[in-house]
Amino acid sequence: MNTSKNAVLMLRIAALGAALGGAAPTQADDMRFTWSGFAQLTVAKVLSGTDRKYMEWQCPCAIQNWEYVGVYEKSRGWQADQESLLGLQGTLHVNDALSATAQVVSRANNKNYRPTLDWAYLSYALNDSWTLQAGRKRIPLYYYSDFLYIGTAYPWVRPAPDVYGWPIYAYDGANLAYSGALKGSWTLEGNVWAGNFQNDNAPYNTRIYWGDPTTEKWRNILGGYVTVSDGVYSARVMLMRFDNYQWSDLADGTRRDNLPGYRTTIAGLSFNYDGREWILRSEINRFQQATSDFVYNYFLVGLGYRWHDWTGMATVSRYRTQENNLGFAIEGRRTQSLALRYDLNKNVALKAQYDVSKDQSKYDFFGDHKLLSLSVQTSF
């Protein structure tokens, strides 16, 4: 097993944080500081699949993280260097209304564990229900967007890669969030955000699709979501629009424009059920682009059962893309997953997952695969 010394050290640090029992406050004068963290040590092995060469990878292989390009290859056996990570988040509370938050994440497959600043924003509570925030935050495209890498928040080793993953996953801008009570036990949460983001030499574009260093830029982002919940049932509706730019810097010094600012809309709907024993997870999204006629449909549906500290989950996910006017081929994938989670305590979860994935693309993409994943995930 090719586990990294850095990964083992990272997990030890996380375990120490978990043992300390969570967020640690400090105080000086009227200000106070709190922090929290999350980590995972994930190992996986491709058991079988399509034998082919795709870009830099020798397949059978399995892509499990699109944002940072986490790809497992059968020829490398067990790998711990694709999804393992450690994240720390700190908040300086200036007073009861004003605070500053930053989140730093160290990832195994992102520049050899070099920490990156994922979140950095200011928050101002206008009242008990409304909060204004400004800075860098993750785009809340999905139900699990805000805690995508906090493994204790969901039953799988990772949310379905067929649904979760774009080259742009954050925005620099501002948002207005609402949280309040409705009739009975129901609550309402809402968020409206606006901003821009540019990902230079985005791994998603450069390594998976184009080969040449490729930059993705989303401008004039404007989106919002509404979530209603009573603690058992929850439903979420999301809509976002932006202008999509993408260009590649070629070896001869010229630049190729791939997307010249097409207006794009992403819509999403999720419905979840959390009973005493049975749980349901569902999410359906649609990405549609003007002019290029690029359409991307993707969904996941999962049914699970809890028994004491154990949770079992069966999930089906799929995505399908079509670019009609540009003449690009159809790309698609369908995956069936079985996941098992055991809660060692309130801060640590042990997980196993078996995926059978069929490549439904009309060109030679990553191909089919069967993947076995094991993970230790913690939040502290």
C-alpha positions as CSV (number, residue, x, y, z in Angstrom):
1,M,0.0,0.0,0.0
2,N,1.5,3.3,-1.1
3,T,0.5,5.4,1.9
4,S,2.4,8.6,2.4
5,K,4.3,9.6,5.5
6,N,2.7,13.0,5.2
7,A,-0.8,11.4,5.1
8,V,-0.1,9.4,8.2
9,L,1.2,12.5,10.0
10,M,-1.8,14.5,8.8
11,L,-4.2,11.9,10.3
12,R,-2.4,11.9,13.6
13,I,-2.8,15.6,13.8
14,A,-6.5,15.3,13.0
15,A,-6.9,12.6,15.6
16,L,-5.3,14.7,18.2
17,G,-7.7,17.5,17.4
18,A,-10.6,15.2,17.7
19,A,-9.4,14.0,21.0
20,L,-9.3,17.5,22.3
21,G,-13.0,17.7,21.7
22,G,-13.7,20.3,19.0
23,A,-13.6,24.0,18.6
24,A,-11.2,25.7,20.9
25,P,-12.0,29.3,21.9
26,T,-9.5,31.9,23.1
27,Q,-10.3,35.4,24.2
28,A,-8.5,38.7,24.4
29,D,-10.4,41.8,25.5
30,D,-13.7,41.8,23.7
31,M,-12.5,39.6,20.9
32,R,-12.5,35.8,20.8
33,F,-11.1,33.2,18.4
34,T,-12.6,29.7,17.6
35,W,-11.3,27.0,15.4
36,S,-12.3,23.7,14.0
37,G,-11.0,21.1,11.6
38,F,-11.6,18.1,9.4
39,A,-9.5,15.4,7.9
40,Q,-9.6,12.1,6.0
41,L,-7.2,9.3,5.1
42,T,-8.7,7.6,2.1
43,V,-7.1,4.7,0.3
44,A,-8.6,3.1,-2.8
45,K,-7.8,0.5,-5.4
46,V,-9.1,-0.1,-9.0
47,L,-10.1,-3.7,-9.2
48,S,-10.8,-3.9,-12.9
49,G,-12.0,-1.8,-15.8
50,T,-11.3,-0.7,-19.4
51,D,-7.6,-1.2,-20.5
52,R,-6.6,2.0,-22.3
53,K,-4.4,5.0,-22.2
54,Y,-6.1,8.3,-21.5
55,M,-4.1,11.6,-21.2
56,E,-1.5,11.0,-18.5
57,W,-3.2,7.9,-17.0
58,Q,-2.9,4.2,-17.7
59,C,-6.3,2.8,-17.3
60,P,-8.2,0.9,-15.8
61,C,-8.6,4.0,-13.7
62,A,-11.2,5.9,-11.8
63,I,-11.7,9.6,-11.4
64,Q,-13.1,10.4,-7.9
65,N,-12.4,14.1,-7.6
66,W,-12.9,16.5,-10.5
67,E,-11.9,19.7,-8.8
68,Y,-8.3,18.6,-8.0
69,V,-8.2,15.6,-10.3
70,G,-8.1,12.6,-8.0
71,V,-7.6,9.6,-10.3
72,Y,-6.8,6.0,-9.1
73,E,-4.9,3.7,-11.5
74,K,-5.1,-0.1,-11.3
75,S,-1.3,-0.4,-12.0
76,R,-0.5,1.6,-8.8
77,G,-2.5,-0.8,-6.5
78,W,-3.7,0.8,-3.2
79,Q,-3.3,4.6,-3.3
80,A,-3.6,7.1,-0.5
81,D,-2.4,10.2,-2.4
82,Q,-5.6,11.2,-4.3
83,E,-8.2,12.2,-1.7
84,S,-6.5,12.4,1.7
85,L,-6.6,15.8,3.2
86,L,-6.5,18.0,6.3
87,G,-8.4,21.2,6.8
88,L,-8.4,23.9,9.5
89,Q,-10.9,26.7,9.9
90,G,-10.5,29.7,12.2
91,T,-12.9,32.5,13.1
92,L,-12.0,35.8,14.8
93,H,-15.1,37.2,16.5
94,V,-14.6,40.9,16.7
95,N,-17.9,41.4,18.5
96,D,-21.3,39.8,18.5
97,A,-22.0,41.0,15.0
98,L,-18.7,41.1,13.1
99,S,-16.3,38.2,12.5
100,A,-13.6,37.0,10.0
101,T,-13.2,33.4,8.9
102,A,-10.5,31.6,7.0
103,Q,-10.2,28.0,6.0
104,V,-6.9,26.3,4.9
105,V,-6.8,22.9,3.3
106,S,-3.8,20.6,2.7
107,R,-4.5,18.0,0.0
108,A,-2.5,14.9,-0.9
109,N,-2.8,15.5,-4.7
110,N,-2.6,19.3,-4.7
111,K,1.0,20.4,-4.9
112,N,2.3,17.8,-2.5
113,Y,0.2,18.8,0.5
114,R,1.0,22.5,0.1
115,P,-1.8,24.3,2.1
116,T,-4.2,26.5,0.1
117,L,-6.6,29.2,1.3
118,D,-10.0,27.9,0.3
119,W,-12.3,30.3,2.3
120,A,-11.6,33.9,3.5
121,Y,-14.6,36.1,4.3
122,L,-16.1,38.7,6.7
123,S,-19.5,38.2,8.3
124,Y,-21.8,40.8,9.7
125,A,-25.0,39.8,11.4
126,L,-27.7,42.4,10.5
127,N,-30.1,40.8,13.0
128,D,-31.0,37.3,14.3
129,S,-32.1,36.1,10.8
130,W,-30.0,38.0,8.3
131,T,-26.2,37.9,7.7
132,L,-24.1,39.7,5.2
133,Q,-20.8,38.1,4.1
134,A,-18.0,39.2,1.7
135,G,-14.8,37.6,0.5
136,R,-14.1,34.1,-0.9
137,K,-16.5,31.3,-0.3
138,R,-17.4,28.0,-1.9
139,I,-20.2,28.3,-4.5
140,P,-23.3,26.5,-2.9
141,L,-24.2,24.6,-6.1
142,Y,-25.0,21.4,-4.3
143,Y,-26.6,20.2,-1.1
144,Y,-23.2,19.3,0.3
145,S,-21.2,22.2,-1.1
146,D,-20.4,23.9,2.2
147,F,-19.1,20.7,3.7
148,L,-18.0,18.7,0.7
149,Y,-14.7,17.6,2.4
150,I,-16.1,17.1,5.9
151,G,-16.7,13.4,5.6
152,T,-18.6,13.0,8.9
153,A,-21.5,15.0,7.2
154,Y,-22.5,12.2,4.7
155,P,-22.7,8.4,4.5
156,W,-20.4,7.8,1.5
157,V,-16.7,7.9,1.2
158,R,-17.3,10.9,-1.1
159,P,-20.5,12.4,-2.6
160,A,-21.0,11.0,-6.1
161,P,-18.3,12.3,-8.5
162,D,-20.9,12.0,-11.3
163,V,-22.7,14.9,-9.7
164,Y,-20.1,16.8,-7.7
165,G,-17.4,18.6,-9.7
166,W,-16.7,21.7,-11.8
167,P,-13.5,23.6,-12.6
168,I,-14.9,26.6,-10.6
169,Y,-15.9,25.8,-7.1
170,A,-15.5,29.1,-5.3
171,Y,-16.4,32.8,-5.8
172,D,-15.0,36.1,-4.8
173,G,-17.9,38.4,-3.9
174,A,-20.7,38.8,-1.4
175,N,-23.8,37.0,-0.2
176,L,-26.8,37.6,2.0
177,A,-28.0,34.6,4.1
178,Y,-31.3,34.1,5.9
179,S,-32.3,31.6,8.5
180,G,-35.6,31.6,10.3
181,A,-38.5,29.6,11.6
182,L,-41.6,28.7,9.7
183,K,-44.9,27.2,11.1
184,G,-44.5,24.4,13.5
185,S,-41.1,22.7,13.4
186,W,-40.2,23.8,9.9
187,T,-37.3,26.2,9.2
188,L,-36.3,28.2,6.2
189,E,-32.8,28.9,5.0
190,G,-31.9,31.1,2.0
191,N,-28.9,32.5,0.4
192,V,-28.2,35.0,-2.5
193,W,-24.7,35.4,-3.8
194,A,-22.8,37.4,-6.5
195,G,-19.2,37.5,-7.6
196,N,-16.5,36.2,-10.0
197,F,-13.8,33.6,-10.0
198,Q,-10.8,32.7,-12.2
199,N,-9.0,29.4,-11.9
200,D,-5.6,29.7,-13.7
201,N,-4.3,26.5,-15.3
202,A,-7.3,24.7,-13.8
203,P,-6.4,21.0,-13.2
204,Y,-9.9,19.9,-14.3
205,N,-9.5,21.6,-17.8
206,T,-5.7,21.1,-18.3
207,R,-5.3,17.5,-17.2
208,I,-8.6,15.9,-18.0
209,Y,-9.6,17.6,-21.3
210,W,-7.2,19.9,-23.1
211,G,-3.6,19.0,-22.2
212,D,-2.5,22.6,-22.7
213,P,-2.6,24.9,-19.6
214,T,-6.2,26.0,-19.6
215,T,-7.8,28.8,-17.5
216,E,-11.5,28.9,-16.6
217,K,-13.3,32.1,-15.6
218,W,-16.9,32.6,-14.4
219,R,-18.0,36.2,-14.5
220,N,-21.1,38.0,-13.3
221,I,-22.1,35.1,-11.1
222,L,-25.6,35.6,-9.6
223,G,-27.3,32.8,-7.7
224,G,-29.6,31.8,-4.9
225,Y,-31.1,28.9,-3.0
226,V,-33.9,28.2,-0.6
227,T,-34.0,25.2,1.8
228,V,-37.0,24.1,3.9
229,S,-36.7,21.5,6.6
230,D,-38.4,20.0,9.7
231,G,-35.4,17.9,10.8
232,V,-36.8,14.8,9.0
233,Y,-37.8,16.1,5.5
234,S,-35.8,18.7,3.7
235,A,-36.0,20.2,0.2
236,R,-33.7,22.6,-1.6
237,V,-34.0,24.6,-4.8
238,M,-31.0,26.4,-6.4
239,L,-30.5,28.6,-9.5
240,M,-27.4,30.4,-10.7
241,R,-26.3,32.2,-13.8
242,F,-22.9,33.4,-15.0
243,D,-20.8,34.1,-18.1
244,N,-18.4,31.3,-18.9
245,Y,-14.9,32.1,-20.3
246,Q,-12.2,29.5,-21.0
247,W,-8.9,29.7,-22.9
248,S,-5.8,27.6,-23.4
249,D,-2.2,28.8,-23.6
250,L,-0.5,26.8,-26.4
251,A,3.1,25.7,-26.6
252,D,3.8,28.1,-29.6
253,G,2.9,31.1,-27.4
254,T,-0.6,31.7,-28.8
255,R,-3.9,31.5,-27.0
256,R,-6.9,29.5,-28.0
257,D,-10.4,30.7,-26.9
258,N,-12.5,27.7,-26.0
259,L,-15.5,29.6,-24.4
260,P,-15.9,33.3,-25.1
261,G,-18.2,34.2,-22.3
262,Y,-21.3,32.2,-23.0
263,R,-24.2,32.9,-20.6
264,T,-24.8,29.7,-18.5
265,T,-27.5,28.6,-16.1
266,I,-27.3,25.9,-13.5
267,A,-30.4,24.7,-11.7
268,G,-30.6,22.2,-8.9
269,L,-33.2,20.4,-6.8
270,S,-32.6,18.1,-3.8
271,F,-34.9,16.2,-1.5
272,N,-33.7,14.3,1.6
273,Y,-35.4,12.1,4.3
274,D,-33.9,11.3,7.7
275,G,-36.0,8.8,9.6
276,R,-35.1,6.9,12.7
277,E,-33.8,4.0,10.5
278,W,-34.3,4.8,6.8
279,I,-32.6,7.7,5.0
280,L,-33.0,9.0,1.5
281,R,-30.6,11.3,-0.5
282,S,-31.4,12.7,-3.9
283,E,-30.1,15.5,-6.1
284,I,-30.8,16.4,-9.7
285,N,-29.1,19.3,-11.6
286,R,-29.0,20.8,-15.0
287,F,-26.3,22.9,-16.6
288,Q,-27.3,24.7,-19.8
289,Q,-25.2,27.1,-21.9
290,A,-26.5,29.7,-24.4
291,T,-25.0,29.8,-28.0
292,S,-22.9,26.6,-27.5
293,D,-26.1,24.6,-26.7
294,F,-24.0,22.7,-24.1
295,V,-26.4,20.7,-21.8
296,Y,-25.3,18.7,-18.8
297,N,-27.8,16.6,-16.8
298,Y,-26.7,14.8,-13.6
299,F,-28.4,13.2,-10.6
300,L,-27.9,10.9,-7.6
301,V,-30.4,8.8,-5.7
302,G,-29.4,6.9,-2.5
303,L,-31.4,4.8,0.0
304,G,-29.8,3.9,3.3
305,Y,-30.5,2.2,6.6
306,R,-29.2,3.0,10.1
307,W,-28.7,0.3,12.7
308,H,-27.0,1.7,15.9
309,D,-23.6,3.0,14.8
310,W,-23.8,1.4,11.3
311,T,-25.2,3.0,8.2
312,G,-25.5,1.2,4.8
313,M,-26.2,3.1,1.6
314,A,-27.0,2.0,-2.0
315,T,-26.7,4.8,-4.5
316,V,-27.2,5.3,-8.3
317,S,-25.7,8.3,-10.0
318,R,-25.4,9.5,-13.6
319,Y,-24.3,12.4,-15.8
320,R,-24.7,13.0,-19.5
321,T,-23.4,15.9,-21.6
322,Q,-24.2,17.1,-25.1
323,E,-22.7,20.0,-27.1
324,N,-24.8,20.2,-30.2
325,N,-23.7,23.3,-32.0
326,L,-20.0,22.8,-31.4
327,G,-20.2,19.2,-32.7
328,F,-18.6,17.6,-29.6
329,A,-19.4,14.0,-28.8
330,I,-21.7,12.9,-26.0
331,E,-20.0,12.2,-22.7
332,G,-21.6,10.2,-19.9
333,R,-21.2,7.9,-17.0
334,R,-23.5,5.8,-14.7
335,T,-22.3,4.5,-11.3
336,Q,-23.8,2.1,-8.8
337,S,-22.4,2.3,-5.3
338,L,-22.6,0.4,-2.0
339,A,-21.3,2.3,1.1
340,L,-20.9,1.2,4.7
341,R,-20.2,3.6,7.5
342,Y,-19.4,2.9,11.2
343,D,-19.3,5.8,13.7
344,L,-16.4,5.1,16.0
345,N,-17.5,8.1,18.0
346,K,-19.2,11.4,17.3
347,N,-16.1,12.8,15.6
348,V,-14.7,9.8,13.7
349,A,-16.3,7.6,11.0
350,L,-14.9,4.5,9.3
351,K,-16.1,3.9,5.8
352,A,-16.0,1.4,3.0
353,Q,-17.4,1.8,-0.5
354,Y,-17.6,-0.4,-3.7
355,D,-18.4,1.3,-7.0
356,V,-19.3,-0.2,-10.4
357,S,-19.1,2.5,-13.0
358,K,-19.9,2.4,-16.7
359,D,-18.5,5.0,-19.1
360,Q,-21.2,5.9,-21.6
361,S,-19.2,8.4,-23.6
362,K,-19.1,8.3,-27.4
363,Y,-15.3,8.7,-27.4
364,D,-12.4,7.0,-25.6
365,F,-12.7,8.6,-22.1
366,F,-11.7,7.1,-18.8
367,G,-13.6,3.9,-19.5
368,D,-15.4,1.5,-17.1
369,H,-14.1,0.7,-13.6
370,K,-14.7,-1.2,-10.4
371,L,-13.3,0.6,-7.3
372,L,-12.9,-0.3,-3.6
373,S,-12.4,2.6,-1.2
374,L,-11.6,2.7,2.5
375,S,-11.5,5.8,4.6
376,V,-11.1,7.2,8.1
377,Q,-12.8,10.6,8.3
378,T,-12.9,13.0,11.2
379,S,-14.1,16.5,12.2
380,F,-12.9,18.3,15.3
